[in-house]
Amino acid sequence: MATAQGQDIIRCQLCSNPVEHHCNLCHVELCLSCIPKHMADKSRRHEVVEYTFRKEHSVILPSCLIHKKYQCETYCKNCEIPICLQCLMDSHKKHEFTNINYIIQEHKQNIISDTEELENTIDPKYRNINLLTTAEFDKVLSAIKEQEDKICKAVRKKSIQLTEETRNEGQKKPGMLKMMEEPVVLGTIQSPYGHGDKLWRVQCVGRNKILISGNDKTIKKIDRIGIILQTIKTNDYVLALTINLQQEPVFSVMFTQKKTKIYMHNNDKVKVLLSTPGWFSVGLCFTMNGDLLVSMRTNDHEQSRVVRYLETKTIQSIQYESQGQPLFSTVSTAVLLLAENGNGDICVADNAGKAVVVVDSSGRLRFKYTGNLSKQSKYREFKPSKIAADVNMQILINDNSNDIVNIIDCNGNFICYIEHPCNGGLSIDSDQNLVIGDQDTGIIQIIKYLE
């Protein structure tokens, strides 16, 4: 219906400019200036046309059942409904979920195999479509249409019968947790490190377990008392450490030209998860939907990028900003540890670049944080190293130069410092406590800063 203000124009999905073009393969609306950026993703094919010549797509993602104004990106396996990222962070954050696009691709494969199966039922002399009778031709079209309908039904099938109880549960938004005026140290753990052995990485596993690594070519799992529950031997010093959705350790080791592999510990064995020929991994994290994000540098240190993997398949590469300049520092071997924020942003602690680089899920630069400039006189130059994000979508950063934690909001605004040693690792546990380590003493502190 027309309004006094008129209808809003269709806008580019990478910026706010009016749409001029459309990618038929990625289903993305684009303005003229954003085409080079979209085409820079070499991990997939593109077909950019003028918007008026776009192909109409029969598959439309449903809206999130709870927040109807958002398009759903995720499917909650527990509730069997399509949801958006906001629901995932609120009421569904402890549920099992999958990316809705994977469901669509799975059903597209079913269309192909079912069509092949249908072909086998047709008399060979009628395989040529021009020789089919009207009835047989209608049969083929009907079967294909039926399979296409399954794509949308797969993500909508239970939403119609959703009970009022489940619907109400999904509408309960807990809201952001309040920052405490003074953080409280809930516990102190003496890890096996210290006395000359350095603690480098801390990774929480749920509420009561912590993975740690340092300069001894092992990963250890400890409890809240500091007792070693498991020791995993590695073939070199661990450089990047994270856990997958099954809470299994995934890591990379100090780089050489031959060590361009990422490893996973599964069933008491260390296995190669994937190889990255010509590139070595300097940061790892898993996204909310199970994708693996890997920050990496070339063996000659001339290039840096972040790559998104679906299992072992490259589905996105993030390397340049809109003007074609590198997003991350080059000519360096420094780590690029990273974390995904609750809004889908990818947050990279670029130590050599002396900045936290934050891009959105499409790879577009949102902002760079270079330290709290208003208090620059109090501390030395900002050099981020470890990084994490909390339930409030706040970003917590280990400033290696000053051995303190910077907390900023999801738009890059400084909030506060937590002035405790954190150069031995930084993570968030499932209770939203900050867990940090001291490199030299091996002491790990559990800090409550949200209430």
Protein Blocks (a to p, Z undefined) as FASTA:
>chain_A
ZZfkopaddddfkbmbdcfbdcfklopacdfklmmmmmmpmkbccddddfklpccdfbdc
dddfklmmbccfbdcfklopacdfklmmmmmmmpccddfklmmmmmmmmmmmmmmmmmmm
pcfklmpmklpcfklmmmmmmmmmmmmmmmmmmmmmmmmmpcfklmmmmmmcgbjadddf
bdcdfbdcddfbeehiacfbdcdehjlbccdddjeopacdddfkopafbdcddfbdcfbd
cddfkopacddddddfklccccddeehiacdfbdcehiacfbdcddfkopacdddddfkl
paccddddehjacfbdcfbdfkopafbdchiabdcdddddfkopacdddfknopacdddf
kopafbdcebjfklmmmpccdddfbdcddfkopacdddfklopacdddfkopafbdcddd
fkloccddfkopacdddfklopacdddfbZZ
